[in-house]
Amino acid sequence: MSDPIDEFSFLPEQAEEAGLDIAAVPRGERLTLTLDDGRALSALRYAPADAPDTAPVVTFLHGAGLNAHTWDTTILALGLPALAIDLPGHGDSSWRDDVAYVARVMAPDVAAGIDAWTESPQVLVGQSLGGLTAAAVAASRPDLVRELVVIDITPGLDPDGGASQIRRFFAGPVDWASRDELVDRAISFGLGGGTRRKAARGVFFNSRIRPDGRVEWKHHFAHLANALSSDPVAAAAAGRQQDAVAAVLGESGWQDLAGITAPTTLIRGSRGYLTDEDAAEFARRVPAAALVEVDSGHNVQEDVPLDLGARLRTIATAG
């Protein structure tokens, strides 16, 4: 497939695929914020075509290895002004030299973006790693969050857990001759959304063409996975380190959730990463939160975007 005129030219096609009104497709805009240390934080802002300056009311944070465009169809179904942030190390946001892609470290960057790009407390929605980061933002900056929605993740659960296939996928070469090669690889791993067209769209959003003409993944995780796959000793050491800090990071996540004053909802995919025990532990630790289960895998925003968009619209327009 040929490259589009701009990254938002896919929206009418996505709306049509989902059975949504093409006339209601919002205007998309790429935003960039320079952080205090010089890194860039990137995001997508969606607003009505006839009112492009309307401020977002819902902000979205994606999971590990994804990017802000994972929310496109959900935002189309939402039908409200929205902001989707590329987490550090993903999409068009800068990589971190310290490779610290954990919730409490990334939360200040996300908060800076919400501060800069919104005008009122947000319905903050985060999936997987983005869900843990959203909880850290809600705990540290309650003034920015009207309501919190966490999707298919709880503290202590590996945000990339259960995804050995995804790890193998990203542990391949770090650069490619063309995006078509990446599409072929995604399809061979059973990824990409079920059609070559959807796989090509996902690859376009998650890759970039280097000055030398080679194609590489945008997110840092693929490059880290590749490096570890070629060095078993380093991989083993990294695994031990991850195990050593998992309990600490998990407990800090529960502390974040315990300190949140905004109404909180956990949306669990019936075929996602959360077990019944994980959901029960969440209910015990955060008894005031609502728990919802949907017929979906881990990436709820891609499996059932219309259902998710409708649920989020109800939350955002309540009261």
MOVENQUI-V613958 format. One record per backbone hydrogen bond with DSSP energy under -0.5 kcal/mol. CO is the residue of the C=O (numbers start at 1). NH is the residue of the N-H. E is the energy in kcal/mol with one decimal. If there is no record, write none. Layout:
{{CO	NH	E} {CO	NH	E}}
This chain:
{{6	9	-1.7} {8	11	-1.5} {10	14	-2.4} {11	15	-2.7} {12	16	-2.4} {13	17	-2.5} {14	18	-1.7} {15	19	-0.5} {15	20	-3.0} {16	19	-1.1} {20	22	-0.6} {21	24	-1.3} {22	25	-1.7} {27	47	-2.1} {29	45	-2.8} {31	43	-2.0} {33	35	-0.7} {33	41	-2.9} {35	38	-2.1} {39	35	-3.3} {40	94	-2.7} {41	33	-2.9} {42	86	-2.6} {43	31	-3.0} {44	84	-2.8} {45	29	-1.7} {46	82	-2.1} {47	27	-3.5} {48	51	-1.7} {51	54	-2.0} {57	123	-2.1} {58	83	-2.4} {59	125	-3.2} {60	85	-2.3} {61	127	-2.2} {63	66	-1.7} {67	70	-2.2} {68	71	-1.6} {69	72	-1.8} {71	75	-2.9} {72	76	-2.2} {73	77	-2.3} {74	78	-2.1} {75	79	-1.9} {81	57	-2.4} {81	58	-1.1} {82	46	-3.0} {83	60	-2.9} {84	44	-3.0} {85	62	-0.7} {85	87	-0.7} {87	90	-1.9} {89	220	-2.9} {90	93	-2.3} {94	89	-2.3} {96	99	-1.1} {99	101	-1.6} {100	102	-1.2} {102	105	-0.6} {102	106	-2.3} {103	107	-2.1} {104	108	-0.5} {106	109	-0.5} {106	110	-2.1} {107	111	-2.9} {108	112	-2.0} {109	113	-1.8} {110	114	-2.5} {111	115	-2.7} {112	116	-2.0} {113	117	-2.5} {114	118	-1.6} {117	56	-0.6} {122	124	-0.9} {122	146	-2.7} {122	147	-1.5} {123	59	-2.3} {123	125	-0.6} {124	149	-2.8} {125	61	-2.5} {126	151	-2.8} {127	130	-2.1} {128	131	-1.1} {128	132	-1.7} {129	133	-2.0} {130	134	-2.3} {131	135	-2.0} {132	136	-1.8} {133	137	-2.2} {134	138	-2.7} {135	139	-2.0} {136	140	-2.0} {137	141	-3.1} {141	144	-2.2} {142	145	-0.8} {144	122	-3.1} {144	146	-0.6} {146	263	-0.7} {147	124	-2.9} {148	265	-2.2} {149	126	-2.6} {150	152	-0.6} {150	267	-2.9} {151	128	-2.4} {154	157	-1.9} {158	161	-2.8} {160	163	-1.2} {163	167	-2.3} {164	168	-2.3} {165	169	-2.2} {166	170	-2.5} {167	171	-1.3} {169	172	-0.9} {174	217	-0.5} {176	215	-3.1} {178	181	-0.5} {178	182	-0.9} {179	183	-2.4} {180	184	-2.5} {181	185	-2.0} {182	186	-2.7} {183	187	-2.5} {184	188	-2.2} {185	189	-1.3} {186	189	-0.5} {186	191	-2.9} {187	190	-1.6} {195	199	-2.4} {196	200	-2.9} {197	201	-1.9} {198	202	-2.4} {199	203	-2.5} {200	204	-2.3} {201	205	-1.9} {202	206	-1.4} {203	207	-0.6} {204	207	-0.8} {206	218	-2.6} {206	219	-0.5} {208	210	-0.6} {208	216	-2.5} {210	213	-2.3} {214	210	-3.3} {215	176	-2.3} {216	208	-2.5} {219	222	-0.7} {219	223	-0.6} {220	224	-2.1} {221	225	-2.9} {222	226	-2.2} {223	227	-2.0} {224	228	-2.3} {225	229	-2.2} {226	230	-1.2} {228	231	-1.2} {231	235	-2.5} {232	236	-2.5} {233	237	-2.3} {234	238	-2.7} {235	239	-2.3} {236	240	-2.2} {237	241	-2.4} {238	242	-2.5} {239	243	-2.3} {240	244	-2.1} {241	245	-1.7} {242	246	-1.4} {243	247	-0.7} {245	249	-2.9} {246	250	-2.8} {247	251	-2.5} {248	252	-2.2} {249	253	-1.9} {250	254	-1.9} {251	255	-2.2} {252	256	-2.2} {253	257	-2.3} {254	258	-2.5} {255	259	-1.4} {257	260	-1.1} {263	148	-2.9} {264	290	-2.4} {265	150	-3.0} {265	267	-0.5} {266	268	-0.6} {266	292	-2.9} {267	152	-3.0} {268	294	-2.5} {269	272	-2.1} {275	279	-2.3} {276	280	-2.4} {277	281	-2.3} {278	282	-2.2} {279	283	-2.3} {280	284	-2.1} {281	285	-2.5} {282	286	-3.0} {286	289	-1.8} {290	266	-3.1} {292	268	-3.4} {294	270	-2.9} {294	296	-1.5} {296	271	-3.6} {298	300	-1.8} {299	302	-1.6} {299	303	-2.1} {300	304	-2.6} {304	308	-2.5} {305	309	-2.8} {306	310	-2.2} {307	311	-2.3} {308	312	-2.6} {309	313	-2.2} {310	314	-2.0} {311	315	-1.9} {312	316	-2.9} {313	317	-2.0} {314	318	-0.7} {315	318	-0.7}}
